[in-house]
Amino acid sequence: MKYRTHTIPVEEIIEKIYGLTIEFQQIRKNGRILGETVFENAMVPIYDSRSGEGYKLVPVKAGTILIDVCLMNKRGDGRYTWTCGHELSHWVEHKEYFTQLGETAAMTEIKRSSEADRRIERQANRLTNYLLMPKGTVKMAFFRNHQANDVAAVIADIFHVSREAMDYRLKEMGLL
């Protein structure tokens, strides 16, 4: 039986509720940074693959969420949804912190160097889980699909998040 999806309209929340802008850029050459939140008008280093000259500084307005171009054609992929939710979470939870530092919040796939950075990333991840995978609807989806061979993958598809994100959420909720 096919159930309706529970996809949270994260792009709409970013743009219409928070008034932020989503832009696609090749953020880094190695693809390790998938998203970056810009809190104040800034010159942001962007990899310029066309010129062959490496990085260039690009003016970016406050309230911009940069998404790496590698995710542009994967809008149905859970990684894109997760990255948007994660960057929105930085805006909601860490705007004052990063504004005081004069820095951007960049989502990376590498380990953070300091405990403060790790704490900030854990906070953003937690809010992203709550936003994209609300407890009540995840429970409903789980009990409707609990006999599936790979229940986490089935429910991840319903919520348009990665299997890994759903697996983590189900474990956090004590369902796996």
N, C-alpha and C positions, 0 to 999 in steps of 0.2 A: 504494500500500500504506500502510495506517495503522499507525503505530508508537505504542506507549504513550507517554504524556507523561512527562517527567522533572521535573515540578514539585517543587521543594523545599518541604516543608511549613513555610514560614517562620512562619506564625502559631503553629503547634504548637511550634516551636523557641522562639519568644519566650515563650509562656505556660508550657509544660511544662518546658522545659529551663532557661530563665533565670528563670522565675517572675515575669515582667513582665506588665503589664496593657496591653491595647490599648483606647483610648477614642477615640470619634469626637467632634470638636468643629469648629465653624467657627473655625479658628485666626486667620485674618485676613480682613478684609473683601474685599481684592483677590485672595485665593486664591493668593498667591505662596508661602506656606509650606504645604507639603503634609504635613509630619511634624515632630514635635518630641519629643525625648527628655528626660524629667525625671529628674534624678539624685538630687535631694534634695527633701523636702517643700517645696513652694513655692506662692506665689500667682502664677498664670500669667495674663497678659492673653489673653482670648478675646473674639472679636467676638460681640456679642449682637444678632443681626439681628431678633429678636422684639420687643425693647423699643424699638428705634430710638434707644437711648441710646449706641450705639457699643460701646466695649470695657468689659469688667468683669473684675475679678480673681477668679479661680476657684481654690480650693484643689485642688492636685493632689499625689498621693502620690508619693514616690520610687519609681522603677521603673515609671513609666507612659510609654507611648509614645502620644502624641496623633497621630491621623490626621485630616486635614481631611475634613469631611463630603462634600466633592465627590467623594471616592474611595469613599464607603460603598457606593454602588450599582454600583461598578466592580470588585468583588472578582475577577472573571475577567480584568480588564484588567491588562496588564503594569505600568502605573504604580503601582497599589496594591501589587503584590508587591514592586516595586522600592523603594517608599517604606518598607515594613515592613523589608525587608532592610537598607536604608541606616540606618534608625534603630537597628536591632539592632546594626549594625556600630559605630555611635557608642557604644553601651553596652559592647560588648566591647573596643573599642580606646581609647576616650576617657573612660571613667567617672572615672578619677582626675583627669584634667586638668580636666574640667568641674566636678567636685565641689569642687576647690580654688578654682575661679573663682566658684562659686556660681551658675552659669548653666545654661541648657538648651542642647541641640544642636538647632537648627532647620534643617530642610532647606528651602532656598529655590531658586527658579528665577532668582535674580538673582546677579550676580557678587559674590563676597566682597570685602570691603574691604581685608583685610590678607593678606600672604603666609602667615602662620600659619593663618588661617582657610581659605585655599585649600588648604594642605597637609593640614589635617584633613579637608576634604571629599574630596580625592583619595584619602586613605587609606580613608575610609569607602566611597567608590565602588569602590575596588579590592577590598576585602573582600566587598562586595556582589556584585561580578562572580564572585569565586571561590566564594562560597556558593551563589548562584542558578544559575550557569552553570559547573559544574565542567568542567575541561579535557577529561577523558577522554570524558565523555558528550556534550559539545558536539562533539568530533571525530567520534564515532560518528554523531550526528545529521547533521552536515555531510556526511559521506561517503555516507550513505543518501539524502540529499536534494540533493546538489550540482547536480543537473541541473534543479532547479526554477527557474522564471522569477525569483523573488525569494527566494533561499535564506535570507536573513536573516529575512524575514517568516515563512517556513514554520517555521524553527527557533525563532524567538521564540514562536510559538504553542505549540510543543511544551513549552517551558520556562516559559510564562506570564510572559514579560517583554516589554517594549516592543521594537519593531523596532529603534529607535535603540540600545538597550542591547545587543541581540544583534549589531548591525552593528559596534559598538565592540569587543565581545568577539572577534568573528571576525577583525577587523583586528588586534587585539592579539595574537591567536594566529597571525597570518600566513596565515589561510585565505582572506581576501579581499584 
